[in-house]
Amino acid sequence: MVVVSDRPGDERGSTRSVLPLVQARKLAKVPFVEMADGRLQGVVSSGSDPARVYVSSIGAADHALGCSTNNNRPCGGLGGRWACNHIKAMVTEAVIQYGAERVGRFLRVEADELTTGHELIDRIDGTSSSTQAAVVFARFLRHLTYLELPSTSGPIPELHWFPTTGPV
């Protein structure tokens, strides 16, 4: 389930729209991707070390590209305005999860429903930037804690803000 809204006025309400996934994603390579804080950002598994993850991001307004490990070591594949493989994987998964039109609109680039993640990357004239790795990684870890909650049919105080699927 994805809780996001880009409609004007939604930030004033206490509930948010629930957007259905465009397609189901495999979470092994990119376990977390979101459009938040003015960035498309996510956590991407390392291709060479199973114990390492990268936090990748693209600024929505300035197309600032950032990628580093969760302990702030810079990604060796990020070079100036060229995206590394972690950023490419994140964009590809974002297109699967949110749809190309929505991701393109968020990043302010032309896209339609047939646009791929690689085509979106080609339309971005990025600049290298430091990433908010600690903040994004902490959000990812927080999402993981929800998976550890015991099953219950009653209300969960920690998730009181979460939208319901039925009438309120």
N, C-alpha and C positions, 0 to 999 in steps of 0.2 A: 504494500500500500504506500502511496506517495502523497504527502500532504504539501501542496504547493499551490499558490495562486498568483497570477499576475494581473488579475482584474482590478481596476481602480476601485477603491473603497473597501476591499476585503480586509485590509490591514486594520480597519476600524472595528470590525466585528470580533466576536469571541470564538467563532467557528471558521473553518477553512474548507474549501472544496477538496474532495478527494478525487485525484486523477487516476484513472485506470492505467495500468502499464500498457504501452503500445505492443510490446512483445515480452515474453519471459526472458530473463537474462540468466546466464551462467555466472555465478559469483566468484569463481576461483581466481580469475585474473584481476577483475575489478570488483571487489566486494562492496564498495561504497561510492556512489556518485550523486551529487546534488547541485542544484542551482540555488546558491544562497550567498548572501553578503557581497553581491555584485560580481560573483565569480562562478564559473563552472568549475567545480572542484571535486576531487575524489581521492580514494586510496587505491593504489595499484600494486599488485604483488610483483616482486622482483623476478625477472626471468632466470637469474643465475643463483640466487640465494633464497631458499624457501623461508628463512627466518627474517627477511628484510622486506619492508614495504616502502613505497614512495607516495608522497602526497603531491599531487599534481593539480595545477589550476590554470585557468585562462580568465583574465579580467574581461567582464562584459563590455565595458566602455572603452578601455585602452588596449585590449588584447595582450595584456602583460602575461607572459608565459612564465610559470614557476614550477619547479620540480625539485624535490629534495627528499631524503629519507626522513622517517619519522623522528630521527634525532638530529635533523637539520644539516646533514651532509649533502652537499649539492650533487645533483644528477650529472654524470659525466656526458650524457647524450644530449643535453640541452645546450644549444649553441646559438646565442644571439636571438635572432627572430625565427629560428627553425625549431619546430617542436620535436621533442624526444619521443621514443616509442611509448613511454608511459603516458604522455599527454595524448598521443594518437589512440591508444587503447581506451583511455578515459572518454574521449569524444565519441568513439565508436559505440561504447556501452551506453553513453548518454543518449545517443540517437536511438538505440534499441529501446531504452527505457522510456524516454519522453517523446520521441519522434523528431525527425529532422527539422520540421517547420518550427516547432517550439524551441529547440536548441538554437537554431539559426536566429530566430527572433530575439532570444535572450542575449546571444552574442552579437546581435546587430549585423548579421551577414545574410545575404540572399540564400534561401533554401526552400525546397518543396518536399513533398512526401517521398520523393525518389532520391533525394540527396543522401549520400553516404557520409559517414564520419570522416573519411579521408578527403572527400570533396570539401567538407566544411573547413578542415584544417588548411587546405590549399587556399581558401578564401580569406584566411586570417593573416594580416600583416602584423605579426607579433613583435614584441620587444621582450627582452629578458628581464625578469624581476624576481625578487625574493618572494617566497611563498609563506603563507600563514600556516605552516605545517603543524605546529602544536595545536592550534585552534581546530583545524580540520580533523586531525587525528583524534583529538579528545571527543569531538562530536561522533566520530566513527565508533570509538570505544563505548560511548554512551548508548548508541544504537544497539551495540552488541549486548549490553546488559538487559535490554528488553527481551532478548531471546532466552535469558536465564530465569525469567519470572515463572513461577509455577502456574500451571493451567488453572483457570478459575472461570466461573460464569458470573461472578460478582464484580462489582466495580474495583478497579485498581487505582488507588489514590495518585500514584505517580503518573498515570496516563489519563487523568481527568480532562486534560485539554484535547485528547485525541478525538477526532470526529467519529460519530457513530454512522452506521450504514442505514439505520432506520430513522423514522421521524423522531424529532427531539421534543 
